[in-house]
């Protein structure tokens, strides 16, 4: 049986793998980390991407990140589920600039077949953040 600390550490580690794969535009790794019904809701538009839309945006070059850091992270654990909240700072590559985006976020991880997969990422714009 795993402890609460071990479960939280596992969620934090898989979240970092997801962030690293997102910055690297590694759609194969992202594919392995996402639950079948995964959705991503964007902070700037409130548009929700399906799993397929999110994954397809990387090889096409439509989505490119220079960096994505998270901080002030909290993880709440439930049987088979982890809810993470925190703040984020992304540097998004656009054709003529690097766009800096500050957000607050909530994501939901679920345990499937002994591993954590991401079901939802919801971001909200934080205007004028330092």
N, C-alpha and C positions, 0 to 999 in steps of 0.2 A: 504494500500500500504506500502510495506517495504522500508526502506531507504537504501541507498548505504552502510552505515555503518553496518546496520543489516544484509544485504546480505553477506558482507565480513566476518563479525563475524561468521555467520552460516557456511560459507565455511571453515574458519579456524577451527571451532569446529568439523565439520565432518571429516576434514583431520586428526585431532588428534584422533578421534574415529577409523579411518582407520589404523593409525600407531599403536595404542594400540592393535587393533584386530590382526594386522600382527604380532606383537611381542608375543602376547598371542596364536598365531596359532588358532585363533577363526574363522574357516571357515564359520560358520553360520552367524556371524556378518558381515564378509567380503562379503558374498553372498548378504546380504541386502543392501550393500553400493555400489555395482558395477552395472554399466549399462550393458545391455545384450551383447554389442559388445566390452566390456572392453579388453584392451591389456596392457601388462606390458613389457617394453623393458629394459633388464638388462644392467647395466653399464659395466660389465666386459666382456661380450660376444656379446653384441648387438643382442642376441636372443630375439625374441618377444614371450611371452606366451599369449595364448588365455585366456579368462576368466576361462574356465574349467581347463586348465593346471595350472593356478595360484591357483585356489581354491583346486584342488586335491593335490597340493604339500604340504599342511599343514597337513591333517590327515595322510598322508603317512610318514611324518617326513623328507621328502626330503628338506624342507626349514624350517630353524629355526633361529630366530633372538633373540639375547640377549637384544639388544636395537636398537632403530632407532629414532634419533633426527633430527629435521630440524631447520634451522635458515636462516637469511637474506632473509626472505620470502616476496614476493610481490604478490598481488592479483589484477588482472585486470578483471573488470566486464563488461559483455555485456548482452543484453537481453537473459535470459535463460542459460547463459554460464559464467563460471569463469575460468580464466587461472591463475594458480599459478606457480611461479618460485622460486627457492631458492637453498640452499645447504643442504646436508644431511650427516650424519655420522651414519653408521650402524655397529653393531657388530654382525657378522654372526657366528653361532655355526657350526663348522665342527668337524668331528670325533676326530681330534687330536689337535685342536686349536680354538681360537676365531680369526676370520678374520675381520680386520677393513677395512671398505670401505668408502671412502670419495667421494661424488658425487655432481654434480649439477643436478637439475631436472626441468622438466616441467610437470605439470599435468593439465588435463582438467576435470572440473566438469560441469554437465548439470542438469538443473532443470527438474524433471519429477514428475508429480502428487504432486506438492507442496513440494518436497524434493530434496536434492542434491545427485546425484550419480556420481561415478567416471567413466569416459569414457576411459582415457588414463593416464598412468604414463610412462614417458620416462626419463631415467637416463644416465648421462655421467660421466665416471670416472674422478676424479680430482687427479692426481698423486702427491705424496709427500705433501699432505695437512697436516697441523698441527693437 
